[in-house]
Amino acid sequence: SPLNPFFQAMESEISAAFDSGEPEDILSKAFKLIVTREDISTLQPQGWLNDRIINFYMGLLVERSKKEGYPAVYAFNTFFYSKLSSTSHKGVKKWTKGVDIFEHDVLLVPIHLRIHWTLLVVDLREKTIKYFDSLGQRGDHACNTVLKYLEEESREKRNIELTASEWTLHSMGREEIPQQNNGSDCGVFVCKFADFISRDKPIIFTPEHMPYFRRKMVWEIIHQQLL
């Protein structure tokens, strides 16, 4: 209820994050990332989320996954996929130094396509690679690129050959996942796809939830905790 004091305090804090202070004010720091008021302002209605907001939110999902009852999640940086697709495994093999990605259940790969965000999800339990695009475009190439990466990473790090034929690659269709109804919400969709998937929950939100999700994300990033 809007009369709830906690809700009111949250609302005034969110409004203050948008409205007062200087663009370079630091509002949150974690995961080797600094989030400024300018970054937070991308969460205003119609704002285009930037790399820092998406990487920070992925960091929050990974933190939560360390708790009891959640699948173990690893999230790649937003710059990972463009580097991989332009250079191959060699160009990114240092990115997982000291990490065995195969010890996780779910790998999240946020992808930036110039002016659009999408999400690729590897489920190592099910041996699936799925592509989530809130504009309904197919990502078969991205799925294949990441499968090839997994094969090389497995060979290099564990000396184990992955059997590609055991894997299912799938671009989620428009009828399978919610679709954005404007030109600015793709980044929020990516964050919320990742949120639901990293809890093993069915994706049941709609475009109507976006204004609420944006405000909620402001609070979560500032407080470094997911509600």
Backbone torsions as a table, in degrees:
resi	resn	phi	psi	omega
1	SER	NA	143.3	179.1
2	PRO	-62.9	-16.3	-179.5
3	LEU	-83.3	-11.3	179.0
4	ASN	-61.8	124.5	-176.7
5	PRO	-60.0	-35.7	179.2
6	PHE	-63.0	-43.7	179.8
7	PHE	-62.7	-42.3	179.8
8	GLN	-64.0	-42.5	179.6
9	ALA	-62.6	-42.4	178.3
10	MET	-60.0	-47.8	-177.6
11	GLU	-59.5	-43.8	-177.4
12	SER	-69.8	-32.1	178.0
13	GLU	-67.5	-41.0	179.5
14	ILE	-64.9	-45.1	179.4
15	SER	-61.5	-40.5	179.5
16	ALA	-64.1	-37.2	179.8
17	ALA	-62.0	-36.6	-179.7
18	PHE	-79.4	-38.0	-161.9
19	ASP	-101.5	-26.0	-172.7
20	SER	-114.0	159.0	174.1
21	GLY	88.9	-175.2	-175.1
22	GLU	-99.5	151.2	-179.6
23	PRO	-55.4	-33.2	-175.1
24	GLU	-88.6	0.6	176.5
25	ASP	-56.2	135.5	178.3
26	ILE	-86.6	121.9	-178.2
27	LEU	-105.5	-17.6	177.9
28	SER	-161.7	149.0	-179.0
29	LYS	-144.3	120.4	175.0
30	ALA	-172.2	167.1	176.3
31	PHE	55.1	32.8	-177.5
32	LYS	61.7	24.6	-179.7
33	LEU	-122.9	146.6	173.7
34	ILE	-116.5	129.6	178.3
35	VAL	-112.0	121.9	-179.2
36	THR	-98.9	172.0	176.9
37	ARG	-60.1	-35.1	178.6
38	GLU	-63.1	-41.2	176.3
39	ASP	-62.3	-47.5	-178.7
40	ILE	-59.8	-33.3	-177.4
41	SER	-63.6	-18.7	177.1
42	THR	-69.1	-12.4	177.6
43	LEU	-87.0	-0.5	174.3
44	GLN	-67.3	159.1	179.9
45	PRO	-50.3	135.4	179.8
46	GLN	71.0	1.2	178.6
47	GLY	-73.1	149.9	176.9
48	TRP	-97.1	116.1	-178.4
49	LEU	-61.4	140.8	179.2
50	ASN	-101.8	176.7	-177.1
51	ASP	-57.3	-40.8	-176.2
52	ARG	-63.0	-42.7	-179.9
53	ILE	-64.1	-45.0	-178.0
54	ILE	-67.5	-44.5	178.5
55	ASN	-63.1	-38.5	-179.8
56	PHE	-65.8	-44.0	-179.4
57	TYR	-64.5	-40.0	175.8
58	MET	-60.3	-38.2	176.7
59	GLY	-60.0	-41.0	177.8
60	LEU	-64.1	-39.1	178.8
61	LEU	-65.3	-41.4	179.5
62	VAL	-64.2	-43.1	177.7
63	GLU	-57.5	-47.8	-178.1
64	ARG	-61.6	-34.4	-175.2
65	SER	-67.6	-12.2	178.0
66	LYS	-78.7	-10.8	179.7
67	LYS	-78.7	157.9	176.6
68	GLU	-56.6	136.3	172.2
69	GLY	90.9	0.4	177.6
70	TYR	-112.1	147.8	172.7
71	PRO	-63.9	148.5	178.8
72	ALA	-75.2	121.9	-171.8
73	VAL	-115.6	137.7	170.5
74	TYR	-121.8	132.3	179.0
75	ALA	-116.3	129.1	174.1
76	PHE	-80.7	150.9	175.8
77	ASN	-64.2	152.5	-178.9
78	THR	-62.6	-17.8	-179.5
79	PHE	-90.4	-7.5	-174.2
80	PHE	-62.0	-50.6	-171.9
81	TYR	-65.2	-41.6	-179.2
82	SER	-65.1	-35.8	176.8
83	LYS	-66.7	-45.5	179.5
84	LEU	-59.9	-46.8	-174.2
85	SER	-72.3	-20.9	178.1
86	SER	-94.6	-15.2	-175.8
87	THR	-127.3	-21.5	-172.1
88	SER	86.0	-178.0	-174.1
89	HIS	-55.6	-38.9	-178.4
90	LYS	-53.7	-39.7	-175.7
91	GLY	-70.3	-17.4	-175.7
92	VAL	-124.7	5.9	-172.8
93	LYS	-65.8	-26.3	177.6
94	LYS	-73.3	-16.5	-176.6
95	TRP	-64.2	-24.4	-178.5
96	THR	-110.3	26.7	178.9
97	LYS	-57.4	128.2	178.2
98	GLY	76.0	7.3	179.6
99	VAL	-125.0	131.3	169.7
100	ASP	-101.4	101.5	-176.7
101	ILE	-63.0	-22.6	-176.6
102	PHE	-77.2	-4.8	174.5
103	GLU	-85.8	-1.2	-179.1
104	HIS	-99.6	167.6	176.8
105	ASP	-92.8	-40.5	-172.7
106	VAL	-132.7	133.6	174.4
107	LEU	-113.4	129.3	178.8
108	LEU	-105.5	128.4	179.4
109	VAL	-125.1	93.2	174.9
110	PRO	-71.0	137.0	-175.4
111	ILE	-122.8	129.9	178.3
112	HIS	-106.3	113.3	179.3
113	LEU	-103.0	77.7	-179.3
114	ARG	57.0	-74.5	-179.9
115	ILE	-123.6	23.2	-178.0
116	HIS	-144.9	138.5	177.2
117	TRP	-102.0	137.3	171.2
118	THR	-134.9	174.6	-178.2
119	LEU	-133.8	134.5	172.7
120	LEU	-112.7	135.4	-176.1
121	VAL	-125.5	124.8	174.6
122	VAL	-102.2	122.5	172.6
123	ASP	-105.5	105.1	-175.6
124	LEU	-73.0	-18.8	178.0
125	ARG	-73.5	-40.2	-175.1
126	GLU	-96.6	-9.9	-173.1
127	LYS	57.4	51.8	176.8
128	THR	-124.8	149.4	171.2
129	ILE	-126.3	118.7	-177.6
130	LYS	-121.9	145.4	-177.5
131	TYR	-114.5	125.9	-176.4
132	PHE	-114.4	115.5	179.7
133	ASP	-130.0	120.0	-176.9
134	SER	-76.1	2.1	169.8
135	LEU	-109.7	6.3	173.2
136	GLY	74.5	13.2	178.8
137	GLN	-80.7	152.6	-178.6
138	ARG	-81.2	151.2	-179.8
139	GLY	-130.0	40.3	-176.6
140	ASP	-59.1	-39.6	-178.9
141	HIS	-63.0	-43.5	179.6
142	ALA	-62.4	-42.1	179.2
143	CYS	-60.6	-44.6	179.8
144	ASN	-65.6	-40.6	179.4
145	THR	-60.3	-43.1	-178.0
146	VAL	-73.5	-34.9	176.1
147	LEU	-61.8	-43.8	178.8
148	LYS	-61.3	-41.5	176.7
149	TYR	-59.3	-45.2	-179.2
150	LEU	-62.2	-39.8	178.5
151	GLU	-60.5	-46.4	-177.0
152	GLU	-71.3	-37.6	178.4
153	GLU	-64.6	-39.9	-179.9
154	SER	-66.7	-42.9	179.2
155	ARG	-62.0	-46.8	-174.4
156	GLU	-72.6	-44.6	-172.0
157	LYS	-87.8	-32.4	-173.1
158	ARG	-120.3	-7.1	-176.4
159	ASN	60.7	34.1	179.9
160	ILE	-121.1	132.9	177.2
161	GLU	-85.1	126.1	172.8
162	LEU	-80.7	142.9	175.6
163	THR	-96.4	104.0	-174.1
164	ALA	-57.3	-33.6	-176.7
165	SER	-67.6	-15.6	178.8
166	GLU	-83.0	-7.6	-174.5
167	TRP	-97.6	143.9	175.9
168	THR	-109.1	125.3	178.5
169	LEU	-112.0	134.1	-173.8
170	HIS	-151.7	127.3	170.1
171	SER	-88.8	121.7	-177.8
172	MET	-66.4	131.2	-178.2
173	GLY	-82.2	165.2	-179.7
174	ARG	-56.8	-30.6	-177.1
175	GLU	-84.5	-8.8	-177.1
176	GLU	-94.1	-28.2	-177.8
177	ILE	-135.8	153.4	-179.9
178	PRO	-61.3	150.9	-177.4
179	GLN	-119.9	144.3	179.2
180	GLN	-72.1	152.2	-179.5
181	ASN	-118.2	22.8	176.4
182	ASN	-150.2	-174.8	-177.3
183	GLY	-99.6	12.6	-171.3
184	SER	-129.8	-8.0	-171.1
185	ASP	-92.6	2.9	-173.3
186	CYS	-56.3	-38.8	-179.0
187	GLY	-65.0	-37.6	178.6
188	VAL	-68.9	-40.3	175.8
189	PHE	-57.5	-45.0	-180.0
190	VAL	-59.6	-45.7	-179.6
191	CYS	-63.1	-40.1	-177.5
192	LYS	-78.4	-34.7	170.8
193	PHE	-55.2	-48.1	-177.3
194	ALA	-63.7	-38.7	179.6
195	ASP	-61.3	-51.0	-177.8
196	PHE	-66.4	-42.7	-178.5
197	ILE	-64.4	-38.0	-177.3
198	SER	-76.9	0.6	170.6
199	ARG	-113.4	7.5	-175.0
200	ASP	55.4	37.6	-179.4
201	LYS	-106.4	146.4	174.7
202	PRO	-65.2	146.7	-177.0
203	ILE	-84.9	102.0	-171.8
204	ILE	-118.3	6.3	-179.8
205	PHE	-77.5	170.8	-179.7
206	THR	-131.9	169.8	177.1
207	PRO	-57.8	-26.4	-179.0
208	GLU	-65.3	-21.8	180.0
209	HIS	-78.6	-11.5	-170.4
210	MET	-59.3	-45.7	179.5
211	PRO	-58.6	-39.8	177.9
212	TYR	-66.3	-44.9	-179.9
213	PHE	-60.5	-40.3	-179.6
214	ARG	-59.3	-47.6	-178.3
215	ARG	-66.9	-40.5	179.4
216	LYS	-61.9	-40.3	-179.4
217	MET	-64.4	-33.2	176.7
218	VAL	-59.1	-50.4	-178.7
219	TRP	-62.1	-44.2	-176.6
220	GLU	-63.9	-39.6	-178.9
221	ILE	-70.8	-42.2	179.7
222	ILE	-64.1	-40.1	-177.5
223	HIS	-92.1	-3.6	179.6
224	GLN	53.8	39.6	174.9
225	GLN	-151.3	141.3	-179.3
226	LEU	-86.8	136.7	178.8
227	LEU	-78.9	NA	NA
